[in-house]
Structure formats: structure tokens, C-alpha cells
């Protein structure tokens, strides 16, 4: 079960990272991200999208430890950070759910929910 949860979480994080890169490149996907107000992101949101890509990479790397792929899964810092990530993912459901953008709600609420559930399974793992 943890392997499946890890694969789902990594796939979702990779998909989110690709979406952010496309937004940075000027793709007209803004209706599904960052509040959905801009079809093409303005410079300040492109910078935020770049930061998001880095965060997603960090989240993915973190999840590899409690899942047993990387060492350190039983370190207190890794365990705490994994639970913080779960909280972050869970809280991210709220702004996506109340977005004024219908497209963002339709895409990001399921993504956020599935990511949160996957991170929870990893956090609950015997090494996590």
C-alpha cells in the first residue's frame, strides 16, 4: 500500500511541477492555478510558480525517506516534516475548493485530496 501511495504522490507532484513549468513558459493554463484569474500568468505569479516547482521537488524527496527508498525515514525530523507536509496538503484543499475559478475547483480539489491521502499513507508507514 505504501508503494502505491508513494507512486501516486510522486506522480501528482510531477504533474503539478509540469503544470507550473508550462505556466512559467506562458501556456494559457491559468484558469486551473493560482486563483484562476489569469489565463497566462503575470511575472509575479510565474516567480511563484518557479518556487512551487522547487517545493514539489523537495516534497518528493522528503517522501522517499519514510517510504524506505532513501535512508532516514525514522529520523524525528523526517517524521515531523512528513506530517507537516500532510497538513499542508490537507489545508491546500480549502483554497482550491473556494476558488472563484470553476476550472481550478474541478482540477485541483481532486488532485489536492488525492495527494493529501497519499501523503497520509506514507506518514502512517512503519518507517514514517
C-alpha positions as CSV (number, residue, x, y, z in Angstrom):
1,X,0.0,0.0,0.0
2,X,2.8,2.4,0.8
3,X,4.4,1.8,-2.6
4,X,1.2,2.6,-4.4
5,X,0.7,5.8,-2.2
6,X,4.3,6.9,-2.9
7,X,3.8,6.3,-6.7
8,X,0.6,8.3,-6.6
9,X,2.1,11.1,-4.6
10,X,5.2,11.3,-6.8
11,X,3.1,11.2,-10.0
12,X,0.9,14.0,-8.7
13,X,3.8,16.2,-7.6
14,X,5.5,15.6,-11.0
15,X,2.2,16.6,-12.8
16,X,1.9,19.7,-10.7
17,X,5.5,20.6,-11.4
18,X,5.0,20.1,-15.2
19,X,1.9,22.3,-15.0
20,X,3.9,25.0,-13.2
21,X,6.6,24.9,-15.8
22,X,4.1,25.2,-18.5
23,X,2.6,28.2,-16.8
24,X,6.0,29.8,-16.5
25,X,6.5,29.2,-20.2
26,X,3.3,31.1,-20.9
27,X,0.9,28.3,-21.5
28,X,-2.7,29.5,-21.2
29,X,-3.5,27.2,-18.2
30,X,-4.0,29.9,-15.7
31,X,-7.7,29.0,-15.2
32,X,-6.6,25.9,-13.2
33,X,-4.0,27.5,-11.0
34,X,-3.2,30.5,-8.8
35,X,-6.8,31.5,-8.3
36,X,-7.7,31.1,-11.9
37,X,-7.8,34.9,-12.6
38,X,-5.1,35.0,-15.3
39,X,-5.2,32.9,-18.5
40,X,-1.5,33.5,-18.8
41,X,0.4,34.2,-15.6
42,X,1.9,37.6,-14.9
43,X,5.5,37.8,-13.9
44,X,5.0,37.7,-10.2
45,X,2.9,34.5,-10.4
46,X,5.5,33.0,-12.8
47,X,8.0,33.5,-10.0
48,X,5.7,31.9,-7.5
49,X,5.2,29.0,-9.9
50,X,9.0,28.6,-10.0
51,X,9.1,28.4,-6.2
52,X,6.3,25.9,-6.3
53,X,8.4,23.6,-8.7
54,X,11.2,23.7,-6.1
55,X,8.8,22.9,-3.3
56,X,7.4,20.0,-5.2
57,X,10.8,18.6,-5.7
58,X,11.6,19.0,-2.0
59,X,8.2,17.3,-1.1
60,X,9.0,14.4,-3.4
61,X,12.5,13.9,-2.0
62,X,11.1,14.1,1.6
63,X,8.5,11.3,0.8
64,X,11.2,9.0,-0.3
65,X,12.6,8.6,3.2
66,X,9.6,7.5,5.2
67,X,8.7,5.3,2.2
68,X,12.0,3.5,2.7
69,X,13.6,4.5,-0.7
70,X,16.0,6.9,0.9
71,X,17.6,6.4,4.3
72,X,16.4,8.5,7.3
73,X,12.8,7.5,7.4
74,X,12.8,7.0,11.2
75,X,14.6,10.3,12.0
76,X,12.4,12.5,14.1
77,X,12.9,15.5,11.7
78,X,11.8,13.4,8.7
79,X,8.7,12.1,10.6
80,X,7.7,15.6,11.7
81,X,8.3,17.1,8.2
82,X,6.2,14.3,6.6
83,X,3.3,15.2,9.0
84,X,3.7,18.9,8.3
85,X,3.6,18.0,4.6
86,X,0.4,16.1,5.2
87,X,-1.1,19.2,6.9
88,X,0.0,21.4,4.1
89,X,-1.6,19.2,1.5
90,X,-4.8,18.9,3.5
91,X,-5.0,22.7,4.0
92,X,-4.4,23.2,0.3
93,X,-7.8,21.6,-0.4
94,X,-9.6,24.7,1.1
95,X,-8.3,27.5,-1.2
96,X,-8.8,25.2,-4.2
97,X,-12.3,24.4,-3.1
98,X,-13.3,28.0,-2.6
99,X,-11.6,29.3,-5.8
100,X,-13.7,31.6,-8.0
101,X,-12.4,29.5,-10.9
102,X,-14.6,26.6,-11.7
103,X,-11.7,25.0,-13.7
104,X,-9.4,25.3,-10.7
105,X,-12.0,23.7,-8.4
106,X,-12.6,20.8,-10.8
107,X,-8.9,20.0,-11.3
108,X,-7.1,21.0,-8.1
109,X,-9.6,19.8,-5.5
110,X,-9.3,16.1,-6.5
111,X,-5.5,16.5,-7.0
112,X,-5.1,18.1,-3.6
113,X,-7.3,15.5,-1.9
114,X,-5.6,12.5,-3.5
115,X,-2.2,14.0,-2.7
116,X,-3.2,14.5,0.9
117,X,-4.4,10.9,1.2
118,X,-1.2,9.6,-0.4
119,X,1.0,11.6,2.0
120,X,-1.1,10.4,4.9
121,X,-0.5,6.7,3.9
122,X,3.3,7.4,3.7
123,X,3.2,9.3,7.0
124,X,1.5,6.3,8.7
125,X,4.0,3.8,7.3
126,X,6.1,1.8,9.8
127,X,9.2,3.8,8.9
128,X,7.3,7.1,8.9
